[in-house]
Amino acid sequence: MQKKRILSGMRPTGKLHIGHYVGALENWIKLQDEYQNFHLIADYHVLTTDLNTDDVYQNTIDMLIDWLAAGLDPNKSPMFRQSQIKEHTELQLIFSMLITVHRLERNPTLKDQIRDLHIKHTIYGHLGYPVLQSADILLYKGDFVPVGEDQVPHVEITREIARKFNNQYGKVFPEPEPLLTRFARLPGLNGDAKMSKSLNNTILLSDEPGVVKAKLKKAVTDPQKIRKGDHGHPEICLVFSYHKKFNPDEIPEIEKDCRSGELGCFDCKMNCASKISSFLEPIIDKRKYYEDNMNEVKDILSDGEKKGRAEAQNTMAEVREKMKMG
């Protein structure tokens, strides 16, 4: 029985942080044995919010190395750049005829981005990026899309476009379903709800133990627990949320000692830093291997693009035939 397909992707923003791992990578790694996975480096999507492309290639390589170091297997999960497969933009053009401006303006994720990035004037490409995202998914006939809850509206747009195309020209595309990521996002070190490099509140997958300790020292904690002996409230402490992910065995003890005041915040932070560094150690070792063998990284990317291009060309041949434009 043929495996169901998954299309996942990220914008190339350079080295990844532990929030990326918890929010996406961990899930991708688990799914690659169960599904046929395709992983997209969405470099065209960068242009929707930043026209400067000087760092896109290096950011691509840094992100790809983190993917590989974390455990994505190129033999199971081809990885490729969106910009190197022209069929993405060809299918996007066709799909842009199947959706109204009003529908795109109702996209809640777009509204959130405009607010969070303080965008005064929305460009055409930003308004229409869910259409490009739909092309990314449907070009590989993805059955499922692993996403967080905030991305579900994009999957719904993809389903609508697939339905519209199939009804208009004949069945080509599946209507993909979202696969929700189970673990909640990790908050940033400054207490922000989201870990983000632009907010300088991250722990990178490539951070050495000394760096992790220095960052955890500055992490915000329960504002009512000023010193050891004060009764804490772990449910509102971001360091406790990190313990839940990277130190689950000690959660009952940490919670009890925090509430009683027996555990001070500094000791709690250093314990957490140690557990995070233990988790990162094999990733950092593997990352160093790829950094020392850059030709292997480039070969993996080239091979992934060949596989992706072959799939994309087959899909577009079918699209043109259905549209009688072949």
C-alpha positions in Angstrom: 0.0 0.0 0.0 1.4 3.4 -1.0 2.1 5.8 1.8 0.2 9.0 2.1 2.1 12.2 1.2 3.1 15.1 3.4 4.5 18.5 2.3 6.1 20.5 5.0 8.3 23.6 4.7 9.9 26.6 6.3 11.2 30.0 5.2 15.0 29.9 5.3 15.9 32.1 8.3 19.2 30.6 9.1 20.1 28.6 12.2 17.0 27.2 13.9 16.0 27.4 17.6 14.5 24.9 20.0 11.1 26.4 19.3 11.4 25.3 15.6 12.3 21.8 16.8 9.3 21.5 19.2 6.9 23.2 16.9 7.8 21.4 13.6 11.0 19.4 13.3 10.3 16.9 16.0 7.0 16.1 14.3 8.5 15.9 10.8 11.1 13.4 12.0 8.4 11.2 13.6 6.3 11.3 10.4 9.0 10.5 7.9 8.7 6.8 8.6 4.9 6.7 8.4 4.4 9.0 5.4 6.1 9.9 2.1 7.5 13.3 3.0 8.6 16.3 0.9 10.4 19.2 2.6 10.3 22.6 1.1 12.8 25.4 1.7 10.4 28.3 1.0 12.8 30.9 -0.3 10.3 32.7 -2.5 8.1 33.2 0.6 10.9 35.4 2.1 10.1 38.1 -0.4 6.6 38.6 1.0 8.0 40.4 4.0 11.7 41.2 3.0 13.0 42.1 -0.4 16.7 41.7 0.6 17.9 38.4 -0.7 21.6 38.8 0.2 21.5 36.1 3.0 18.9 33.8 1.6 21.3 31.2 0.3 23.5 31.0 3.4 20.3 31.0 5.6 19.1 28.1 3.4 22.3 26.1 4.0 22.3 26.8 7.8 18.6 25.7 8.0 19.2 22.6 5.9 22.1 21.6 8.2 19.9 21.9 11.2 17.2 19.8 9.5 19.8 17.1 8.8 21.4 17.3 12.3 18.1 17.1 14.0 17.3 13.8 12.2 15.6 14.4 8.9 16.7 11.7 6.5 17.3 12.8 2.9 16.6 9.2 1.7 13.1 9.3 3.2 12.4 13.0 2.9 13.7 14.9 -0.2 14.6 18.5 0.7 14.6 21.2 -2.0 14.4 25.0 -2.7 11.2 26.4 -4.0 13.0 28.8 -6.3 14.8 26.0 -8.1 11.5 24.3 -9.3 9.8 26.7 -11.7 6.5 24.8 -11.5 5.8 26.4 -8.1 5.3 29.7 -9.7 3.5 28.3 -12.8 0.9 26.6 -10.6 0.6 29.6 -8.4 -0.4 31.7 -11.4 -3.2 29.3 -12.3 -4.4 29.0 -8.7 -4.5 32.8 -8.4 -7.4 32.8 -11.0 -9.4 30.5 -8.6 -9.6 32.7 -5.5 -11.0 36.2 -4.9 -9.1 39.1 -3.3 -11.9 39.3 -0.6 -11.2 35.7 0.4 -7.5 36.4 0.8 -8.2 39.5 2.8 -10.2 37.4 5.3 -7.2 35.2 6.1 -6.6 35.7 9.8 -3.0 34.7 9.6 -2.3 37.5 7.2 -4.0 40.0 9.6 -1.8 38.7 12.4 1.4 39.1 10.3 0.5 42.7 9.3 -0.1 43.5 12.9 3.0 41.8 14.3 5.3 43.1 11.6 3.8 46.6 11.7 3.2 46.5 7.9 1.6 49.7 6.6 1.0 48.7 3.0 0.4 45.1 2.0 2.1 44.1 -1.2 0.3 41.9 -3.8 2.7 39.0 -3.1 2.0 39.1 0.6 -1.7 39.1 0.2 -1.4 36.2 -2.2 1.2 34.1 -0.4 -1.4 31.5 0.7 -1.9 30.9 -3.0 1.8 30.2 -3.5 1.6 28.0 -0.4 -1.3 26.1 -1.9 0.8 25.5 -5.1 3.7 24.3 -2.8 1.4 21.7 -1.2 -0.6 20.6 -4.2 2.3 20.4 -6.6 3.3 17.3 -4.7 -0.2 16.1 -4.1 0.1 16.4 -0.4 -2.5 14.4 1.5 -1.6 16.0 4.9 0.1 19.2 6.0 1.7 19.2 9.5 0.9 22.7 11.0 0.2 24.6 14.2 -3.3 25.9 14.8 -2.4 29.3 13.4 -1.7 27.7 10.0 -5.0 25.8 9.7 -6.6 28.7 7.7 -3.9 28.3 5.0 -4.7 24.6 4.7 -8.4 25.5 4.3 -7.5 27.9 1.5 -5.6 25.1 -0.2 -8.5 22.7 0.1 -10.8 25.4 -1.4 -8.4 25.9 -4.4 -8.0 22.2 -5.0 -11.8 21.8 -4.9 -12.3 24.7 -7.3 -9.7 23.3 -9.8 -11.1 19.8 -9.7 -14.6 21.0 -10.2 -13.6 23.3 -13.1 -11.2 21.1 -15.0 -11.3 17.5 -13.6 -9.8 15.7 -10.6 -6.1 16.2 -10.2 -5.5 17.3 -6.6 -6.4 15.8 -3.2 -7.9 18.1 -0.6 -5.2 18.0 2.1 -5.9 17.7 5.8 -4.0 19.5 8.5 -2.0 17.4 11.0 -1.9 19.5 14.1 1.4 19.6 16.1 0.7 18.3 19.5 3.2 20.1 21.7 2.5 23.8 22.4 4.9 26.5 21.3 7.8 27.2 23.6 7.7 30.7 24.9 10.7 33.0 24.4 13.3 33.6 27.0 11.9 37.1 27.6 8.5 35.7 28.4 7.0 36.5 25.0 4.5 33.9 23.8 6.6 33.1 20.8 10.3 32.2 20.5 11.8 34.4 17.6 15.3 35.4 16.5 14.0 38.8 15.7 13.1 39.2 19.4 16.5 37.9 20.5 14.7 35.4 22.9 15.9 32.1 21.5 18.0 29.1 22.3 19.5 27.8 19.0 19.9 24.2 18.2 23.6 25.0 17.7 24.1 26.8 21.0 27.0 25.3 23.1 26.4 24.6 26.8 28.0 27.8 28.0 25.7 29.8 25.7 22.7 28.0 26.9 23.6 28.7 30.6 24.1 32.4 29.9 20.8 32.6 28.1 18.9 30.8 30.8 20.4 33.0 33.5 18.5 35.9 31.9 15.2 34.1 31.4 12.2 35.6 33.1 10.5 33.6 35.8 7.6 33.9 38.2 7.7 37.6 39.1 6.4 36.8 42.6 9.3 34.5 43.4 12.1 36.9 44.1 14.5 34.7 46.1 14.9 31.2 47.3 12.3 30.5 50.0 9.5 32.4 48.2 6.6 30.3 47.1 6.6 29.9 43.4 3.9 29.4 40.7 5.4 27.0 38.1 2.3 27.2 35.9 3.3 30.7 34.9 7.1 30.2 34.7 8.5 29.7 31.2 11.5 27.8 32.6 9.1 25.3 34.0 7.6 24.9 30.5 11.1 24.1 29.2 11.5 21.5 31.9 8.2 19.9 30.7 9.8 19.3 27.3 13.4 18.6 28.1 13.3 17.3 31.7 9.9 15.5 32.1 11.1 13.0 34.7 11.8 15.7 37.3 8.6 17.6 36.8 6.8 16.4 40.0 9.8 17.2 42.2 10.5 20.6 40.5 6.9 21.6 40.9 6.7 20.6 44.5 10.0 22.3 45.5 9.2 25.4 43.5 5.8 25.9 45.2 7.3 25.2 48.7 10.2 27.6 48.1 12.8 25.0 48.6 14.0 25.3 45.0 15.5 28.7 43.9 15.2 30.0 40.4 18.9 30.1 39.7 19.3 26.4 40.5 16.2 25.6 38.6 17.5 27.5 35.5 20.9 25.8 35.7 19.3 22.3 35.9 17.1 23.2 32.9 20.2 24.5 31.0 22.0 21.2 31.6 19.1 19.1 30.4 18.7 21.3 27.2 22.4 21.0 26.5 22.3 17.2 26.9 19.4 17.2 24.4 21.4 19.4 22.0 24.7 17.6 22.2 24.1 15.0 19.5 22.5 17.6 17.2 25.6 19.9 17.6 28.0 16.9 16.9 26.1 16.0 13.8 25.9 19.7 12.8 29.7 20.0 13.0 30.0 16.9 10.7 27.9 18.6 8.0 29.8 21.9 8.4 33.0 20.0 7.8 31.5 18.2 4.8 29.7 20.9 2.9 29.9 19.1 -0.5 27.7 16.4 1.0 25.1 19.0 2.1 25.1 20.5 -1.4 24.7 17.0 -2.9 21.7 16.3 -0.6 20.1 19.6 -1.7 20.8 18.9 -5.4 19.4 15.4 -5.2 16.3 16.6 -3.4 15.7 19.2 -6.1 15.9 16.5 -8.8 13.3 14.4 -7.0 11.1 17.4 -6.3 11.4 18.7 -9.9 10.4 15.3 -11.3 7.2 15.2 -9.1 6.4 18.8 -10.0 6.8 18.2 -13.7 4.5 15.2 -13.6 1.8 17.2 -11.8 2.0 20.1 -14.2 1.8 17.8 -17.2 -1.5 16.5 -15.7 -2.7 20.0 -15.0 -2.1 21.2 -18.6 -3.8 18.1 -20.0 -6.9 18.7 -17.8 -7.0 22.3 -18.8 -6.4 21.4 -22.5 -3.4 23.6 -22.5 -0.8 20.9 -23.0 
